[in-house]
Amino acid sequence: MSQDSTSVDYYEVLQISVNAEPDTIHRVYRLMAQRFHPDNQETGNEIRFRQIREAYDILSDPDRRAQYDVTHAQRRQARVRVVNEGVRAENDFQLEQIVRLSTLEALYAQRRVDPAKPGIFLLDLEELVGTPREHLEFTLWYLVEKGLIKRGDNARLLITAEGVDFLEQNYQVNLQRRRLRSHSESSTARESVA
């Protein structure tokens, strides 16, 4: 395993379950390797291809996979624990609304900045929004069902025209909420110092 393999989720790279059988790993690897191979004029991506190859090398070897699974499970538990303890919201509904709008903002920005590649991979979205994949599942389900986002052919998430309209209509509300929250947090911090 490479030095930065502790921060890479190889299951996410290959977009497979942690319970995937060796045949499934091999089949998915072949499909993704063809799609992202640098020689592929349409969808080639050298960096992504290297990640896919490294993930396959680890997950296709039973000993290396077992070793990786130990650290993978520990990282997942630690990430969920940090998020659950670190996020302070008045209630789950308010937090979910903020995550939804933040997700739409990230997808909106990507579409405006790079119209040729308007989508974002789930792994990248997780980093942009600052929410672990486990907590994004409900958000993504909701946004897809409402028609505000969709999944592209290459597994990227894309904002729809309905999503743009929704975001633009609700952007000021989200901005005010963030300002009020940051103002109340700074007031609380000042009171605790006094």
C-alpha positions as MATLAB code, in Angstrom:
seq = 'MSQDSTSVDYYEVLQISVNAEPDTIHRVYRLMAQRFHPDNQETGNEIRFRQIREAYDILSDPDRRAQYDVTHAQRRQARVRVVNEGVRAENDFQLEQIVRLSTLEALYAQRRVDPAKPGIFLLDLEELVGTPREHLEFTLWYLVEKGLIKRGDNARLLITAEGVDFLEQNYQVNLQRRRLRSHSESSTARESVA';
ca = [
       0.000    0.000    0.000;
       1.210    3.490   -0.747;
       1.778    6.010    2.004;
      -1.383    7.952    1.224;
      -3.518    4.798    0.994;
      -4.654    5.454    4.546;
      -6.617    8.441    3.257;
      -8.005    6.772    0.126;
     -11.210    4.749    0.180;
     -10.471    2.067   -2.400;
     -14.025    0.766   -2.250;
     -15.250    4.223   -3.210;
     -12.642    4.521   -5.956;
     -14.001    1.331   -7.542;
     -17.560    2.220   -6.482;
     -18.165   -1.199   -4.948;
     -19.421   -2.541   -1.646;
     -17.011   -3.560    1.100;
     -18.567   -7.031    0.729;
     -17.832   -7.283   -3.016;
     -16.703  -10.687   -4.269;
     -13.368  -11.050   -6.116;
     -15.202  -11.582   -9.447;
     -17.102   -8.329   -8.956;
     -13.906   -6.444   -8.126;
     -12.235   -7.777  -11.278;
     -15.245   -7.011  -13.508;
     -15.684   -3.451  -12.170;
     -11.953   -2.802  -12.446;
     -11.916   -3.828  -16.115;
     -14.844   -1.529  -16.933;
     -13.411    1.454  -15.064;
      -9.894    0.898  -16.374;
     -11.202    1.002  -19.941;
     -13.209    4.147  -19.224;
     -10.408    6.108  -17.532;
      -7.375    4.752  -19.376;
      -5.268    7.706  -20.605;
      -5.511    6.390  -24.192;
      -9.304    6.794  -24.119;
      -9.854   10.069  -26.008;
     -13.321   10.765  -24.562;
     -13.127    9.831  -20.865;
      -9.435    9.171  -20.194;
      -8.023   10.475  -16.923;
      -4.497    9.452  -15.936;
      -4.839   10.323  -12.235;
      -8.152    8.496  -11.895;
      -6.722    5.517  -13.795;
      -3.799    5.293  -11.341;
      -6.223    5.401   -8.375;
      -8.306    2.641   -9.940;
      -5.225    0.517  -10.586;
      -3.960    0.985   -7.011;
      -7.398    0.134   -5.601;
      -7.524   -3.005   -7.712;
      -4.002   -4.051   -6.673;
      -4.992   -3.820   -2.992;
      -8.529   -5.241   -3.145;
      -7.768   -8.121   -5.517;
      -5.050   -9.523   -3.232;
      -6.702  -11.330   -0.267;
      -3.889  -10.589    2.207;
      -3.541   -6.925    1.271;
      -7.320   -6.522    1.277;
      -7.622   -7.988    4.772;
      -4.928   -5.616    6.021;
      -6.623   -2.662    4.290;
     -10.078   -3.623    5.647;
      -8.872   -3.235    9.230;
      -7.762    0.376    8.730;
     -10.751    1.122    6.457;
     -13.248    0.116    9.160;
     -11.410    2.140   11.794;
     -11.320    5.243    9.565;
     -15.019    4.953    8.788;
     -15.953    4.716   12.453;
     -13.682    7.622   13.363;
     -15.076    9.804   10.574;
     -18.686    9.188   11.578;
     -17.848    9.824   15.239;
     -16.078   13.115   14.451;
     -18.964   14.342   12.335;
     -21.570   13.335   14.901;
     -19.693   15.079   17.708;
     -18.408   18.048   15.741;
     -21.539   19.249   14.007;
     -23.662   21.551   16.126;
     -27.094   22.294   14.693;
     -30.311   23.136   16.437;
     -31.890   20.032   14.965;
     -31.424   17.420   12.256;
     -33.849   19.196    9.925;
     -31.831   22.406    9.924;
     -28.587   20.505    9.366;
     -30.113   18.551    6.471;
     -31.326   21.767    4.814;
     -27.844   23.267    5.061;
     -26.246   20.123    3.580;
     -28.781   20.097    0.715;
     -28.162   23.720   -0.168;
     -24.383   23.306    0.170;
     -24.528   20.302   -2.177;
     -26.521   22.293   -4.709;
     -24.084   25.221   -4.379;
     -21.098   22.974   -5.141;
     -22.812   21.415   -8.174;
     -24.010   24.832   -9.378;
     -20.483   26.257   -9.155;
     -18.998   23.269  -11.016;
     -21.515   23.613  -13.854;
     -20.794   27.348  -14.199;
     -17.003   27.026  -13.946;
     -16.566   24.037  -16.271;
     -19.623   23.520  -18.533;
     -17.754   20.817  -20.466;
     -17.453   18.757  -17.255;
     -20.425   19.911  -15.166;
     -20.458   16.986  -12.728;
     -18.682   16.127   -9.497;
     -17.739   12.653   -8.273;
     -19.215   11.676   -4.896;
     -15.755   11.492   -3.329;
     -14.996   15.072   -4.379;
     -18.448   16.277   -3.308;
     -17.895   14.739    0.114;
     -14.771   16.889    0.545;
     -16.378   20.046   -0.858;
     -19.455   19.852    1.359;
     -17.489   18.622    4.373;
     -19.906   15.784    5.040;
     -19.052   12.074    4.969;
     -20.612    9.906    2.292;
     -22.662    8.067    4.915;
     -24.410   11.319    5.815;
     -24.829   12.381    2.180;
     -26.843    9.307    1.163;
     -30.179   10.707    2.368;
     -29.402   14.142    0.940;
     -28.540   12.754   -2.494;
     -31.596   10.484   -2.520;
     -33.836   13.452   -1.727;
     -32.262   15.768   -4.311;
     -32.450   13.094   -7.040;
     -36.088   12.265   -6.212;
     -37.006   15.962   -6.349;
     -35.277   16.287   -9.728;
     -32.816   18.888   -8.421;
     -29.769   16.761   -9.266;
     -29.102   13.671  -11.363;
     -26.380   11.106  -11.820;
     -24.505   11.339  -15.095;
     -23.341    8.445  -17.250;
     -19.878    8.563  -15.666;
     -21.197    8.438  -12.046;
     -20.781   12.180  -11.578;
     -23.500   14.169   -9.871;
     -24.990   17.069  -11.862;
     -27.347   19.899  -10.975;
     -30.492   20.127  -13.124;
     -32.281   23.255  -14.342;
     -34.820   22.699  -11.549;
     -31.925   22.546   -9.106;
     -30.555   25.852  -10.371;
     -33.976   27.500   -9.960;
     -34.394   26.040   -6.467;
     -30.934   27.166   -5.374;
     -31.356   30.673   -6.732;
     -34.739   31.007   -4.986;
     -33.401   29.704   -1.668;
     -29.868   31.114   -1.737;
     -30.676   34.242    0.291;
     -32.451   32.143    2.943;
     -29.386   29.887    3.218;
     -27.034   32.878    3.381;
     -29.091   34.503    6.157;
     -29.182   31.239    8.110;
     -25.397   30.918    7.919;
     -24.891   34.528    8.997;
     -27.308   34.147   11.913;
     -25.654   30.900   12.949;
     -22.138   32.342   12.800;
     -23.330   35.451   14.673;
     -24.966   33.357   17.410;
     -21.860   31.128   17.649;
     -19.600   34.163   18.068;
     -22.005   35.609   20.688;
     -21.961   32.307   22.547;
     -18.165   32.243   22.367;
     -17.966   35.791   23.755;
     -20.353   34.921   26.607;
     -18.347   31.841   27.544;
     -15.133   33.919   27.660;
     -16.713   36.578   29.882;
];
